[in-house]
Amino acid sequence: MKMRRTTQGLTAALLMALGVGLVSCISTLNRRGDHHYLTLDNGKLSTGGPAHMQGRCVKITYSGSSGSIGCDIEEIPTEGICPPPGTRDAHGEIVDCPPDSGQRIQQAGSFNEEPPPAANPPGRFEEAQVFRFFGMPIEIDMELGCLDYDIEVRARSRRRARQIRDAILRQARSGPAGFQNEVPGVYVIRHLIHARLHNSELVFTLANKAAFQSLDLSVNGVRGYRSLADAVHTRRNGWNLAGLSIPLSDLNYGLDPSVTYINGYRLDFKHVGLQARTLEGEWGYTL
């Protein structure tokens, strides 16, 4: 299969459209893969995961341009969840199901929050637990970029675990320029991917504390489009970064406002000491 090629003039026109805000919507249409608790199918979210997670719940927090716009608590598995209008990102975490599980809980921001910390008796310490966090873009701002992540944090409270997650994501939001500081804590990054438009290229930055063992990017059905050997590697403050670029001329796009231009991708990667992973999906844009 050959990659679609477009003219330099069309590339410039698209960049101008993106730069002045003429593109009305860049959306993640589908996003799926192995080991994922949150997936997207034709614009609707689903919860899933390993068999032992059946009967637990996922708390999904929706964020827009001005911050949080609500949340749901959904059982594993649940299909056909519609993000509220204005959602840019969906952030999930594994939680215990509420007593009335089986009924959808909307705007459940206060459920499963940590109570105020109580003083432990002398000589007694709270045991650390493992908390799972994950997130993905819904509507994409390619100038600011977007994040896709799956992180396990070991901490003594959910509040502390969220603080560690937020510190990691703050580093990641700057893409290749980020990761200027070490993030203290005990955590495992299953995947952490930043994507943004830079000049005439779509740039993926993958980050992890563990070194990369393999990496393969497929675009629009072309397997091996980019590999670990093609990546720009950086090691900074204990972080391993790998950058992969896709010229816009290798993507499906145009300036017809009646058409939604769709592109597909697949990332196969493995970090030293961690399981191999596959992340795949489609995104589209309309003028």
DOKEZA-439826 format. One record per residue: residue in one letter; chain; x, y, z of N, C-alpha, C, O in turn. Coordinates in steps of 0.1 Angstrom, whole numbers, plus 2048, in hexadecimal, padded with zeros to 3 digits. Layout:
N
R   res   chain   n.c1   n.c2   n.c3   ca.c1   ca.c2   ca.c3   c.c1   c.c2   c.c3   o.c1   o.c2   o.c3
R     A       A      X      Y      Z       X       Y       Z      X      Y      Z      X      Y      Z
...
This chain:
287
R   res   chain   n.c1   n.c2   n.c3   ca.c1   ca.c2   ca.c3   c.c1   c.c2   c.c3   o.c1   o.c2   o.c3
R     M       A    808    7F4    800     800     800     800    809    80C    800    812    80E    808
R     K       A    806    816    7F7     80E     822     7F6    808    82D    7FF    7FC    82E    800
R     M       A    811    835    805     80C     840     80D    807    84B    803    80D    84D    7F9
R     R       A    7FB    851    807     7F6     85C     7FF    7FF    868    7FF    804    86C    80A
R     R       A    802    86D    7F3     80B     879     7F3    802    885    7EE    7F9    883    7E6
R     T       A    806    891    7F4     7FF     89D     7F0    809    8A7    7EC    815    8A5    7EE
R     T       A    804    8B2    7E6     80D     8BC     7E1    812    8C5    7ED    80C    8C6    7F7
R     Q       A    81D    8CC    7EA     823     8D5     7F4    819    8E1    7F6    818    8E6    802
R     G       A    812    8E5    7EC     808     8F0     7EE    7FD    8EC    7F7    7F8    8F4    7FF
R     L       A    7F8    8DF    7F6     7ED     8DB     7FF    7F2    8DA    80D    7EB    8DD    816
R     T       A    7FF    8D6    80F     804     8D5     81C    804    8E3    822    800    8E5    82E
R     A       A    809    8ED    81A     809     8FB     820    7FB    900    823    7F9    907    82D
R     A       A    7F2    8FC    81A     7E4     901     81D    7DE    8FB    829    7D7    901    831
R     L       A    7E1    8EE    82C     7DC     8E8     838    7E3    8EE    844    7DC    8F0    84E
R     L       A    7F0    8F0    844     7F6     8F7     84F    7F0    904    852    7EF    908    85D
R     M       A    7ED    90C    847     7E7     919     849    7D9    917    850    7D6    91F    859
R     A       A    7D2    90D    84B     7C4     90B     851    7C5    907    860    7BE    90C    868
R     L       A    7CF    8FF    863     7D1     8FB     871    7D6    907    879    7D1    909    884
R     G       A    7DF    90F    873     7E4     91B     87B    7DA    925    87E    7DB    92C    888
R     V       A    7D0    928    875     7C7     932     877    7BA    92D    87C    7B0    934    87D
R     G       A    7B9    920    880     7AD     91B     887    7A2    917    87D    796    917    882
R     L       A    7A4    915    870     799     912     867    795    903    869    78A    900    865
R     V       A    79E    8FB    86E     79A     8ED     870    790    8EC    87C    794    8F0    887
R     S       A    784    8E8    879     77A     8E8     883    77B    8DD    88D    777    8DE    899
R     C       A    781    8D1    889     781     8C6     892    78C    8BC    88E    78C    8B7    882
R     I       A    795    8B9    897     79E     8AE     895    79B    8A4    8A1    79C    8A7    8AC
R     S       A    795    898    89D     790     88F     8A7    797    882    8A7    79B    87D    89C
R     T       A    798    87B    8B2     79B     86D     8B3    78F    865    8B0    785    866    8B8
R     L       A    78E    85E    8A5     782     857     8A1    782    849    8A8    778    845    8AD
R     N       A    78E    843    8A8     78F     835     8AE    79D    835    8B5    7A7    83A    8B1
R     R       A    79D    82E    8C0     7A9     82C     8C7    7A8    81F    8D0    79F    81E    8D8
R     R       A    7B1    816    8CD     7AF     809     8D4    7BD    802    8D5    7C7    808    8D1
R     G       A    7BE    7F7    8DB     7CB     7F0     8DC    7CA    7E6    8E8    7C0    7E5    8EE
R     D       A    7D5    7DF    8E9     7D5     7D5     8F4    7D7    7DC    902    7DE    7E6    902
R     H       A    7D2    7D5    90C     7D5     7DA     91A    7CE    7E7    91D    7D1    7ED    927
R     H       A    7C4    7EB    915     7BE     7F9     917    7B1    7F8    91E    7A8    7F0    91B
R     Y       A    7AF    801    928     7A3     801     930    799    80B    92A    78D    80B    92D
R     L       A    79E    814    921     795     81E     91B    798    81F    90C    7A3    821    908
R     T       A    78E    81C    904     790     81C     8F6    785    825    8EF    77B    828    8F6
R     L       A    787    828    8E3     77D     831     8DB    779    82A    8CE    782    825    8C7
R     D       A    76C    829    8CC     767     823     8BF    75D    82C    8B9    752    82E    8BF
R     N       A    760    832    8AE     757     83B     8A7    752    846    8B0    746    84A    8B0
R     G       A    75B    84C    8B8     758     857     8C1    752    854    8CE    74F    85D    8D6
R     K       A    750    847    8D1     74A     843     8DE    754    83B    8E6    75B    832    8E0
R     L       A    755    83D    8F3     75E     837     8FC    759    829    900    74D    827    902
R     S       A    762    820    903     75F     813     909    769    810    914    775    815    913
R     T       A    765    809    91F     76E     805     929    771    7F6    927    768    7EF    923
R     G       A    77D    7F2    92B     780     7E4     92A    78D    7E1    932    791    7E9    939
R     G       A    792    7D5    930     79E     7D2     937    79F    7C3    939    797    7BB    934
R     P       A    7A9    7BE    941     7AB     7B0     943    79F    7AA    94A    797    7B1    950
R     A       A    79E    79D    949     792     796     94F    791    799    95E    785    79A    963
R     H       A    79C    79A    965     79B     79C     974    796    7AA    977    793    7AC    983
R     M       A    795    7B3    96E     790     7C0     970    781    7C1    96E    77B    7CB    971
R     Q       A    77A    7B6    969     76C     7B6     967    765    7B9    974    768    7B3    97E
R     G       A    75B    7C2    974     754     7C5     980    75A    7D1    988    753    7D6    991
R     R       A    765    7D6    984     76B     7E2     98A    766    7EE    981    75F    7EB    977
R     C       A    769    7FA    984     764     805     97D    770    80E    978    77B    80E    97E
R     V       A    76D    816    96E     776     821     969    76F    82E    96C    764    831    967
R     K       A    776    837    972     771     845     974    777    84D    968    784    84E    967
R     I       A    76F    853    960     773     85A     954    771    869    957    765    86D    959
R     T       A    77B    871    957     77A     87F     958    77C    886    94A    786    883    944
R     Y       A    773    88E    947     773     895     93A    778    8A3    93C    774    8AA    945
R     S       A    782    8A7    933     787     8B5     934    785    8BC    926    786    8B5    91C
R     G       A    783    8C9    927     782     8D1     91B    78C    8DC    91B    796    8DC    923
R     S       A    789    8E6    913     793     8F1     912    795    8F9    91F    79F    8FF    921
R     S       A    78A    8F9    928     78B     901     934    78C    8F8    940    78A    8FD    94C
R     G       A    78F    8EB    93F     790     8E2     94A    786    8D7    94A    781    8D3    940
R     S       A    784    8D1    956     77B     8C6     957    76C    8CA    954    767    8D4    958
R     I       A    766    8C1    94D     758     8C3     949    74F    8B8    94E    744    8B6    948
R     G       A    753    8B0    957     74B     8A5     95D    752    898    95D    75D    897    958
R     C       A    74B    88E    962     751     881     963    746    876    964    73B    879    968
R     D       A    749    86A    960     741     85E     962    748    853    969    754    853    969
R     I       A    741    84A    96F     746     83E     974    740    833    96D    733    831    96D
R     E       A    748    82A    966     742     820     95D    748    812    962    754    811    965
R     E       A    740    808    961     745     7FB     964    74E    7F6    959    74D    7FA    94D
R     I       A    756    7EC    95C     75E     7E5     952    757    7D7    94F    756    7CF    958
R     P       A    752    7D5    943     753     7DD     937    746    7E5    935    73B    7E1    939
R     T       A    747    7F1    92E     73C     7F9     92A    73F    7FE    91C    74B    802    919
R     E       A    735    7FF    913     737     804     906    72E    80F    903    724    812    90A
R     G       A    732    817    8F9     729     822     8F4    727    82E    8FD    71D    834    8FE
R     I       A    732    832    904     732     83D     90D    735    84A    904    73F    84B    8FD
R     C       A    72C    853    905     72D     860     8FD    734    86B    905    72D    86F    90F
R     P       A    73F    86F    901     745     87A     909    73D    887    907    737    889    8FD
R     P       A    73C    88F    911     733     89C     910    739    8A5    906    745    8A5    903
R     P       A    731    8AE    900     736     8B7     8F6    741    8C0    8FC    740    8C4    908
R     G       A    74B    8C3    8F4     756     8CB     8F8    761    8C3    8FE    76B    8C9    902
R     T       A    760    8B6    8FF     76B     8AE     904    777    8AE    8FB    776    8AB    8EF
R     R       A    782    8B1    901     78F     8B0     8FA    797    8A3    8FE    79D    89D    8F5
R     D       A    796    8A0    90B     79E     894     910    795    88C    919    78C    892    920
R     A       A    797    87F    91A     791     876     924    79C    870    92C    7A5    86A    927
R     H       A    79A    871    939     7A4     86C     943    79D    861    94B    793    864    951
R     G       A    7A3    856    94C     79D     84B     954    7A6    846    95F    7B2    848    95F
R     E       A    79F    840    969     7A6     839     974    79D    82E    979    791    82F    979
R     I       A    7A4    823    97D     79D     817     983    798    81B    991    7A0    81F    999
R     V       A    78B    819    994     786     81B     9A1    77D    810    9A5    779    807    99D
R     D       A    779    80F    9B2     76F     806     9B6    761    80B    9B1    75F    817    9B1
R     C       A    759    801    9AE     74B     805     9A9    743    80A    9B5    744    805    9C0
R     P       A    73A    813    9B2     731     818     9BD    727    80D    9C1    725    803    9B9
R     P       A    720    80E    9CC     717     804     9D0    70C    801    9C6    708    7F6    9C4
R     D       A    707    80B    9BE     6FD     809     9B4    703    807    9A7    6FE    80D    99D
R     S       A    70E    7FF    9A6     714     7FD     999    70A    7F7    98F    701    7EF    993
R     G       A    70C    7FA    983     703     7F6     978    6FB    802    974    6F5    801    969
R     Q       A    6FA    80C    97C     6F4     819     977    6FF    823    975    709    824    97D
R     R       A    6FE    82A    96A     708     834     966    707    840    970    6FC    845    973
R     I       A    712    844    975     713     84F     97E    719    85B    977    725    85A    973
R     Q       A    712    866    975     717     871     96E    71B    87C    978    716    87D    983
R     Q       A    725    884    974     72A     88F     97D    72E    88A    98A    72A    890    995
R     A       A    734    87E    98B     738     878     997    745    87C    99D    74D    874    9A1
R     G       A    748    889    99C     755     88E     99F    759    88B    9AE    765    88A    9B1
R     S       A    74F    889    9B7     753     887     9C5    754    879    9C9    759    876    9D4
R     F       A    750    870    9C0     750     862     9C4    75E    85C    9C3    766    85F    9BA
R     N       A    761    854    9CD     76E     84D     9CE    77A    856    9D0    786    852    9CE
R     E       A    777    863    9D4     782     86C     9D8    788    867    9E5    781    861    9ED
R     E       A    794    86B    9E7     79B     867     9F4    795    86F    9FF    794    87C    9FE
R     P       A    792    869    A0B     78E     871     A16    799    879    A1C    7A5    876    A19
R     P       A    797    883    A24     7A2     88A     A2A    7AB    880    A32    7A7    877    A38
R     P       A    7B8    882    A30     7C2     878     A37    7C0    878    A46    7BF    883    A4C
R     A       A    7C0    86C    A4B     7BF     86B     A5A    7CD    867    A5F    7D5    861    A59
R     A       A    7CF    86C    A6C     7DC     869     A72    7DD    85A    A75    7D4    854    A7B
R     N       A    7E8    853    A71     7E9     845     A74    7EE    844    A83    7F6    84C    A87
R     P       A    7EA    839    A8A     7F0     836     A97    7FF    835    A96    804    831    A8C
R     P       A    806    838    AA1     814     836     AA1    819    828    A9D    813    81E    AA1
R     G       A    822    828    A94     827     81B     A8F    81F    814    A84    823    809    A80
R     R       A    815    81B    A7F     80C     815     A75    80D    81D    A68    80C    82A    A69
R     F       A    810    817    A5D     811     81E     A50    807    819    A46    804    80D    A46
R     E       A    802    822    A3E     7F8     81E     A34    7FF    817    A29    80A    81C    A24
R     E       A    7FA    80C    A24     800     804     A19    7FF    80B    A0C    7F4    812    A09
R     A       A    809    80A    A04     808     810     9F6    7FF    807    9EE    7FE    7FB    9EF
R     Q       A    7F8    80E    9E4     7EF     807     9DB    7F3    80B    9CD    7FB    814    9CB
R     V       A    7EE    803    9C3     7F1     806     9B5    7E5    80C    9AF    7DA    807    9B0
R     F       A    7E6    818    9A9     7DC     81F     9A2    7DF    820    993    7EA    823    98F
R     R       A    7D4    81E    98B     7D6     81E     97C    7CF    82A    976    7C3    82C    979
R     F       A    7D6    831    96E     7D1     83D     968    7D4    83C    959    7DE    837    954
R     F       A    7CB    841    951     7CC     841     942    7C4    84C    93C    7BA    851    942
R     G       A    7C8    850    930     7C1     85B     92A    7C4    85C    91B    7CD    856    916
R     M       A    7BB    863    914     7BC     864     905    7B5    870    900    7AC    876    907
R     P       A    7B9    875    8F4     7B2     881     8EF    7A6    87D    8E7    7A4    873    8E2
R     I       A    79C    887    8E8     790     885     8E0    78F    88F    8D5    78F    88B    8C9
R     E       A    790    89C    8D8     791     8A6     8CE    7A0    8AC    8CF    7A4    8AE    8DB
R     I       A    7A7    8AD    8C4     7B5     8AF     8C5    7B9    8BD    8C1    7B5    8C3    8B7
R     D       A    7C1    8C4    8CA     7C7     8D0     8C7    7D5    8CD    8C3    7DE    8CB    8CB
R     M       A    7D8    8CD    8B6     7E5     8C9     8B1    7F0    8D3    8B3    7FC    8D0    8B2
R     E       A    7EC    8E0    8B6     7F6     8EA     8B9    7FB    8E8    8C8    807    8E8    8CA
R     L       A    7F2    8E5    8D1     7F6     8E3     8DF    7FA    8D4    8E1    802    8D1    8EA
R     G       A    7F5    8CB    8D9     7F9     8BD     8DA    7EF    8B6    8E2    7E6    8BC    8E8
R     C       A    7F0    8A9    8E3     7E7     8A0     8EA    7EF    895    8F0    7FA    891    8EC
R     L       A    7E9    88F    8FB     7F0     884     902    7E7    877    902    7DB    878    903
R     D       A    7EE    86C    901     7E8     85F     903    7F1    857    90D    7FD    856    90B
R     Y       A    7EB    852    918     7F4     84D     922    7ED    842    92A    7E1    840    92A
R     D       A    7F5    83A    931     7F1     82F     93A    7FC    82D    944    807    829    941
R     I       A    7F9    831    951     803     832     95B    7FE    82B    968    7F2    82C    96C
R     E       A    806    823    96E     804     81D     97B    80C    824    985    818    825    984
R     V       A    806    828    990     80D     82F     99B    80B    827    9A8    7FF    823    9AB
R     R       A    815    825    9AF     815     81F     9BC    816    82A    9C7    820    831    9C8
R     A       A    80C    82B    9CF     80B     836     9D9    802    832    9E5    7FB    828    9E4
R     R       A    803    83A    9EF     7FB     836     9FB    7ED    83C    9FB    7E5    83A    A04
R     S       A    7EA    845    9F1     7DD     84A     9F0    7DA    84E    9E1    7E3    850    9D9
R     R       A    7CD    84E    9DD     7CA     852     9D0    7CE    860    9CD    7D2    864    9C2
R     R       A    7CD    869    9D7     7D0     877     9D6    7DF    878    9D2    7E3    87F    9C9
R     R       A    7E8    871    9D9     7F6     871     9D6    7F9    86B    9C8    801    870    9C1
R     A       A    7F2    861    9C5     7F4     85B     9B7    7F0    864    9AC    7F7    865    9A2
R     R       A    7E5    86C    9AE     7E1     876     9A4    7EC    881    9A3    7EE    886    998
R     Q       A    7F2    885    9AE     7FC     88F     9AE    808    88A    9A5    80E    892    99D
R     I       A    80C    87E    9A7     817     878     99F    813    878    990    81B    87C    987
R     R       A    807    873    98D     802     873     97F    802    881    979    807    882    96E
R     D       A    7FD    88A    980     7FC     898     97B    80A    89E    978    80C    8A5    96F
R     A       A    814    89A    981     822     89F     97F    828    899    972    82F    8A0    96B
R     I       A    825    88C    970     82A     886     964    823    88C    957    82A    88F    94D
R     L       A    816    88F    958     80F     894     94C    814    8A3    949    814    8A7    93E
R     R       A    817    8AA    954     81C     8B8     952    829    8B8    94A    82B    8C0    941
R     Q       A    831    8AE    94D     83E     8AC     946    83B    8A9    937    842    8AE    92E
R     A       A    831    8A0    935     82F     89B     927    828    8A5    91E    82A    8A4    912
R     R       A    821    8AE    924     819     8B7     91B    821    8C0    912    81D    8C6    909
R     S       A    82E    8C2    916     837     8CA     90E    83D    8C2    903    845    8C8    8FB
R     G       A    83A    8B5    901     840     8AD     8F7    84F    8AC    8F8    854    8AA    903
R     P       A    856    8AD    8ED     864     8AA     8ED    86C    8B4    8F6    877    8B1    8FB
R     A       A    866    8C0    8F8     86D     8CA     901    86A    8C8    910    870    8CE    918
R     G       A    862    8BE    913     85E     8BC     921    868    8B3    928    874    8B1    923
R     F       A    864    8AD    933     86C     8A3     93A    879    8AA    93F    884    8A4    93F
R     Q       A    878    8B6    944     883     8BD     949    886    8BA    957    891    8BD    95D
R     N       A    87D    8B3    95E     87E     8B0     96C    87B    8A1    96F    873    89B    968
R     E       A    882    89C    979     87F     88F     97E    871    88F    985    86F    899    98C
R     V       A    869    885    984     85C     884     98C    85E    879    996    85F    86E    993
R     P       A    85F    87D    9A3     861     873     9AD    854    86B    9AF    849    870    9AD
R     G       A    856    85F    9B4     84B     856     9B6    84E    848    9B1    858    846    9AA
R     V       A    845    83F    9B4     846     831     9AF    83B    82F    9A5    82F    82F    9A8
R     Y       A    83F    82D    998     835     82C     98D    83A    824    982    847    823    980
R     V       A    831    81F    979     835     818     96D    82D    81F    962    821    820    963
R     I       A    834    823    957     82D     829     94C    82B    81E    941    835    819    93C
R     R       A    81F    81A    93F     81C     810     935    81D    817    927    823    811    91E
R     H       A    818    823    925     81B     82B     91A    818    839    91C    80F    83D    924
R     L       A    81F    842    916     81E     850     917    822    857    90A    82E    857    907
R     I       A    818    85C    903     81A     860     8F5    814    86E    8F3    809    871    8F7
R     H       A    81D    877    8EE     818     885     8EB    819    887    8DC    822    882    8D5
R     A       A    80E    88D    8D6     80E     88F     8C8    80A    89E    8C5    802    8A4    8CC
R     R       A    811    8A4    8BC     80E     8B2     8B8    812    8B4    8AA    81A    8AD    8A4
R     L       A    80D    8BF    8A4     811     8C4     897    81D    8CD    899    81C    8D7    8A0
R     H       A    828    8CB    892     833     8D4     893    838    8D6    884    83D    8CD    87D
R     N       A    838    8E3    880     83B     8E7     873    833    8DE    869    826    8E0    869
R     S       A    838    8D6    861     831     8CF     857    830    8C0    85A    82F    8B7    852
R     E       A    832    8BD    867     832     8AF     86C    829    8AC    878    827    8B5    880
R     L       A    824    8A0    879     81D     89B     885    828    894    88D    82E    88A    888
R     V       A    82A    898    899     835     893     8A1    830    88B    8AD    828    891    8B5
R     F       A    834    87E    8AE     831     876     8B9    83D    876    8C2    848    873    8BE
R     T       A    83B    878    8CF     846     876     8D9    841    86C    8E3    837    86E    8EA
R     L       A    849    861    8E4     846     856     8EE    850    858    8F9    85C    85A    8F7
R     A       A    84B    857    905     854     859     911    852    84E    91B    847    848    91D
R     N       A    85D    84A    922     85C     840     92C    869    841    935    873    846    930
R     K       A    868    83C    941     875     83A     949    87D    82E    944    889    82F    944
R     A       A    876    824    93E     87D     819     939    882    81B    92B    87B    823    924
R     A       A    88D    815    927     892     817     91A    889    810    90F    882    807    912
R     F       A    88A    815    903     883     80F     8F8    88A    802    8F3    896    802    8F1
R     Q       A    882    7F8    8F1     888     7EB     8EB    884    7EA    8DD    88B    7E5    8D4
R     S       A    877    7EE    8D9     873     7ED     8CB    868    7F8    8CA    861    7FC    8D3
R     L       A    866    7FD    8BD     85D     807     8BA    85A    806    8AB    863    806    8A3
R     D       A    84D    806    8A8     849     805     89A    83C    80D    898    832    80B    89F
R     L       A    83C    816    88F     831     81F     88C    82C    81B    87E    833    81C    874
R     S       A    81F    818    87D     818     816     870    80E    821    86D    808    826    877
R     V       A    80D    826    861     804     831     85E    7FC    82D    851    802    82A    847
R     N       A    7EF    82E    853     7E6     82B     848    7E9    81E    841    7E9    81D    835
R     G       A    7EB    814    84A     7ED     807     845    7FB    803    840    7FE    7F8    83D
R     V       A    804    80D    840     812     80B     83C    81A    806    848    81E    80E    851
R     R       A    81D    7F9    849     824     7F4     855    833    7F8    854    839    7F8    849
R     G       A    839    7FA    85F     847     7FE     860    84A    80B    85A    855    80E    855
R     Y       A    840    814    85A     842     822     855    84D    829    85C    856    830    856
R     R       A    84E    827    86A     859     82C     872    85C    821    87C    854    81A    880
R     S       A    869    821    880     86D     817     889    876    81D    894    878    82A    894
R     L       A    87B    816    89D     883     81B     8A8    890    821    8A2    895    82B    8A8
R     A       A    895    81C    897     8A1     822     891    89E    82F    88B    8A8    837    88A
R     D       A    892    833    888     88E     840     882    88C    84A    88D    88B    856    88A
R     A       A    88A    846    899     886     84F     8A4    892    858    8A8    89E    855    8A7
R     V       A    88E    864    8AD     898     86D     8B3    898    86A    8C2    88E    86C    8C9
R     H       A    8A3    865    8C7     8A4     861     8D5    8AA    86C    8DE    8B4    872    8DA
R     T       A    8A4    86D    8E9     8A9     877     8F3    8A8    870    901    89E    86A    904
R     R       A    8B2    872    909     8B1     86E     917    8B4    87A    920    8BE    880    91F
R     R       A    8AA    87D    928     8AA     889     930    8A4    887    93E    899    882    93F
R     N       A    8AC    889    948     8A7     888     956    8A1    87B    959    896    87A    960
R     G       A    8A6    870    954     8A1     863     956    896    85F    94D    891    854    94E
R     W       A    892    867    944     887     864     93A    88E    860    92D    898    865    928
R     N       A    888    856    926     88B     852     919    880    857    90F    875    853    911
R     L       A    884    85F    906     87B     864     8FC    87E    85F    8EE    88A    85E    8EA
R     A       A    874    85C    8E6     876     858     8D8    86C    860    8D0    860    860    8D2
R     G       A    871    868    8C6     868     870     8BE    867    86A    8B0    871    867    8A9
R     L       A    85B    869    8AB     858     865     89D    850    86F    896    846    875    89B
R     S       A    853    872    88A     84D     87D     882    846    878    875    84B    86F    86F
R     I       A    83A    87D    872     833     87A     866    831    887    85E    82A    88F    863
R     P       A    837    888    852     834     894     84A    826    894    846    820    88A    843
R     L       A    820    8A0    846     812     8A1     842    80F    89C    834    804    898    831
R     S       A    81A    89D    82C     818     898     81E    816    889    81D    812    884    813
R     D       A    818    882    828     816     873     829    808    870    82F    805    864    830
R     L       A    800    87A    832     7F3     878     838    7E8    87B    82E    7EA    882    824
R     N       A    7DC    876    831     7D0     879     82A    7CA    886    82F    7C6    887    83A
R     Y       A    7CA    890    826     7C4     89C     82A    7C0    8A5    81E    7C5    8A1    813
R     G       A    7B9    8AF    820     7B5     8B8     815    7AD    8C4    81A    7AD    8C5    827
R     L       A    7A8    8CC    812     7A1     8D8     816    792    8D8    812    78D    8E3    811
R     D       A    78C    8CD    80F     77E     8CC     80C    776    8CB    819    777    8C2    821
R     P       A    76E    8D6    81C     767     8D6     829    75C    8CB    82A    757    8C9    835
R     S       A    759    8C5    81F     74E     8BA     820    754    8AC    823    74D    8A3    824
R     V       A    761    8AC    824     768     89F     826    76F    89E    834    775    8A8    838
R     T       A    76D    893    83B     775     890     847    781    887    842    77F    87C    83E
R     Y       A    78D    88C    844     799     885     840    79E    87D    84B    7A0    881    856
R     I       A    7A0    870    848     7A3     866     853    7B0    860    851    7B4    85D    846
R     N       A    7B8    85F    85C     7C5     859     85C    7C5    84E    867    7C0    850    872
R     G       A    7CC    843    864     7CD     838     86E    7DC    837    872    7E5    839    86A
R     Y       A    7DE    832    87E     7EB     830     883    7EB    823    88C    7E1    81F    891
R     R       A    7F7    81D    88E     7F9     812     897    807    813    89C    811    815    895
R     L       A    808    813    8AA     815     813     8B1    817    806    8B8    80F    802    8C0
R     D       A    822    7FF    8B4     826     7F3     8BB    834    7F6    8C2    83D    7FB    8BC
R     F       A    834    7F5    8CF     840     7F8     8D6    842    7F0    8E3    839    7EA    8E8
R     K       A    84F    7EF    8E7     852     7E8     8F3    85D    7F0    8FB    867    7F4    8F4
R     H       A    85C    7F1    908     866     7F6     910    86D    7EB    918    867    7E1    91B
R     V       A    879    7ED    91B     881     7E2     922    87A    7E0    930    877    7E9    938
R     G       A    877    7D3    932     871     7CF     93F    862    7D0    93F    85C    7CC    949
R     L       A    85B    7D5    934     84D     7D6     934    847    7CE    928    84F    7CA    91F
R     Q       A    83A    7CB    929     834     7C4     91E    833    7CC    911    833    7D8    912
R     A       A    834    7C5    906     832     7CC     8F9    824    7D2    8F8    81A    7CC    8FE
R     R       A    822    7DC    8F1     815     7E3     8F0    812    7E7    8E2    81B    7E9    8D9
R     T       A    805    7E7    8DF     800     7EC     8D2    7F5    7F7    8D5    7EC    7F5    8DD
R     L       A    7F6    802    8CE     7ED     80D     8CF    7E9    811    8C1    7F2    814    8B9
R     E       A    7DC    811    8BD     7D9     814     8B0    7CC    81C    8B0    7C4    81C    8B9
R     G       A    7CA    823    8A5     7BE     82B     8A4    7BD    833    897    7C5    831    88E
R     E       A    7B3    83C    896     7B0     844     88B    7AD    852    890    7A6    854    89A
R     W       A    7B1    85C    888     7AC     869     88B    7A8    870    87E    7AD    86C    873
R     G       A    7A0    87A    87F     79B     881     873    799    88F    876    798    894    881
R     Y       A    799    897    86B     797     8A5     86D    78E    8AA    862    78D    8A5    857
R     T       A    786    8B5    865     77E     8BC     85B    780    8CA    85C    783    8D0    867
R     L       A    77E    8D1    851     780     8E0     851    773    8E7    856    772    8F3    857
